[in-house]
Amino acid sequence: MENCIFCKVVKRELSAEIVYEDNEILAFRDINPQAPIHILIIPKKHIGSLNEIEIDDINLIGKIFIVAKNIAKQFKIDSSGYRIVLNTNFGAGQSVYHIHFHLLGGRFFRWPPG
């Protein structure tokens, strides 16, 4: 997508503090962190939201959760606990329409959220 901010990060047109990258996935620190550890994990392939996932994306989306688990371990929050958040559309708080998973940790989270 031409104007997608996360696609621009993938193409290195915008900078980000990258913590993980492979051929399909990029993870970087959120510029507006909501927890001491706040990492965004995105597929490099542009998918606008959860509503746009297709059956062909099943391995990619599954791999994102493995990457999230490994990043949690890297940042030493795997034992204390962490949260993965996926917002879909405006009413749920999605502000960038490129699917992204928030990995949050380093503090206590209450339930229910927001």
Residue, then its C-alpha position, 0 to 999 in steps of 0.5 A: m500500500e502506497n500510503c501505509i505507514f507500516c509498509k513504509v517501515v518495511k521498505r525503510e522509508l520510515s525509521a523504526e527501532i527494529v527488534y526482529e526481522d525475517n523474510e515475512i515478519l518485522a517487529f519494532r518498538d511502538i513510538n507511543p508505548q503503553a507498557p515498559i515493553h511495547i513491540l509491534i509485530i507485523p507481517k511484511k505483506h500488507i493485510g489491512s485488518l483481521n477482516e482481510i486475512e485469507i486462508d493462504d495467510i494461516n502460516l504467516i499469522g501462526k508464525i507471528f505468534i511464535v515470533a511473539k513468544n520468542i520476543a517475550k523471551q528475549f525481553k525476559i517477560d515470558s515468565s512474568g506475563y505479557r499480552i498480545v493485542l489485535n485491534t480490528n477497525f476504528g471502534a476497537g482502536q485500530s489506527v493503522y490499517h496494516i494488521h499489527f499485533h501489540l506485544l505488551g509486558g513489563r507491568f501488571f495488566r487488569w482485566p477486562p481491558g479498556 
